[in-house]
Every structure is written in structure tokens, then in C-alpha cells.
């Protein structure tokens, strides 16, 4: 309860905890007693997820280590930044993929924009090996296609 009151987005925090933490505890045979006593670090981590500083992929990969006090929120954020692409690099990738797929885009975007956006998104993720921010990427794709 004290953790929930400190969250910027309690709903998102609760969803993340219920979807990820409990399954980790079960699958790794970790007891709640072995998990971090540092509630402030967990709050910081959940708030960073809610603010988009840590994407869901990085959050899922690092939550167990955070709970076992083997990493910190700041380390996860820094590692995410190292693995992410800057805006200009991401824009070049999106532009290249739009150019490669211009025939399909011109035929189908009007009738099925969501399909085209997801197709480009998948290609970006493949090319960046999942390193691109999904939120930033989809926003860029939508802007470029309009």
C-alpha cells in the first residue's frame, strides 16, 4: 500500500507487478522474503516505466535483478539508453523502410493504415534488433506516413 501511494501511475504499476513480479516469483522459486527491502527503488523503477524511461522489454529483462538488489533503476535506464537508437538514426531507418515499401504503402495505406504501420514497425524492430523505442518508433512512422 505504501508503494502504491508513491507511484505516478498506480494502475500501470499494479499491472506491471501483477503481470511480471508474481510470475517471476513463481517461476524462479523466489520467496518474497528474498526480494529487495528497498521499496523506494521499486517505486523509482515503476515510475521510470510509467514515464517511458524504461521500455517494457528492458523492464521485463531487469525486474528480477532489481528485486534481488543486483541492479538499480539508474543502471537499467543507462543500459537502455546505450542500446537505444537516437532520433536521427531511427528516422533514417524508417525513411529507408518507407522507401523500400512505397508500392505497398501507396496501395494499402488508405484502406489499412494500421496494417502498414505495424508492418513498418516490425521491420524497424528487426533491423534494430529490438533496440528502438516502440513508442518513439510508432509515433515517427505515423508522422512519416501522413
N, C-alpha and C positions, 0 to 999 in steps of 0.2 A: 504494500500500500504506500509506503514512503517513497518507493521508486516511482510509482505511477504519478504521484503528485508533482514530481520534478521533471517529468517528460514534457517536451514541447508539443508532441503529438501522441497523446496517450493511446489512441486507437491503433496507430501504426506500430507503436512499441509493443502493445499487447499481442497484436497479430504476429509480429516477428518472434516474440518469445514463445507463443503457443505453437507456432509452426516449426520453429527451429530448435529452441533450447530443450524442450521436453523430449523431442525425438533424439537429440544428441545424448541426453542423459540416459535414455533407454538403450540406444544402440551402442553406446560406449561403456555401458555398465558403470557410469559415474554417479556417485551419490551427491545429493545437494550439499552435504557436509563438506565435500572436497572442492566445491566451487568457490570462487572468489568471495571474500568477505567485503570486498571493495565495491559497495553499491554505487558509489559515485562514478566509478569507471564504467560500470554497466549503463548508468544513466547517460554518461557522456557518449558512449558507443551508440546507444539507441537514438539519441538526439542527432548524432552525426549521420545516421541512416536517414532519419526524417528530413534532414536538411539537404540530403543528396551528396554529402561529402564522402560517404562510403556507399558504393553501389551494392545491390543485393548479392551479386556474385562474390565480392570481397567480404561482405558481411557473413555470408554462409561459410566461406572458407576459414574465417578467423574467429568466429564466435566461441568455439570450444577452447582455443588457446587463450582467448580473453578471459573466459570463465575460470580457467585453470591458472590464471595470473602468469601466463607465459608470454603475453604480449600486451600492448596498450593500444588505446584508441588512436593516439597520435602516430604510432608506428604503422597501424593499418592504413590510416589516411595517407601517410608519406609513401608507403608501398603502392597504394592505389594510384597516387599521382605519378610515380615512376613508371607504372605500367600503362598509364593512360596516354592518349594522343592529344596534342594541342589542337586548338580550333582550326588553325590553318592547314595542318596535316590532315585532319579529319575532313575538312572542306574539299581538299584535293581528291581524297579517296571517293567522296560522294559524287563530286563532279565527274570523275573518271567513270564511275559506275553508271551514272545517268547517261553519259555519252555512249557507253558500250551498249546500253539497253534502250536507246532512244526510239527504235522502231516499236518495241513492245509498249513503251510508255505512251507513245503517241496513239497507239491503237486502243489501249485498255484503260488509261488513267481516268478518262471521263466517266466510264461506266463502273470501274472498280478501283478507285483510288487507294483504298486500304490494302488491297492485294499487292499493288505496285509498291507502296510504301514498305510493306513487310518484306517483300522480295528484296528490295534495295537494302533494307535493314539487315537481313540475313547475310547478304553478300558483304556488307561492311564488317559485320561481326566475324565472318570467315576470314576476311582479309586482315583484320586487326587482331585475330586470334582472341576475340572477346575483350580486347583492351579498351575499346571505345565505350564511352558512357552512353548507355541506351537512351537516357532522357535527352541528352545533347544531340545524339545522332538522329533520333526521330524528329526532333524539332527542326534540325538542319535539313533533313530530307523533305519535310513538308514545305518548308520555306522555298527550297530549290525547285520543287515540282510545281509550285503555283505560278 
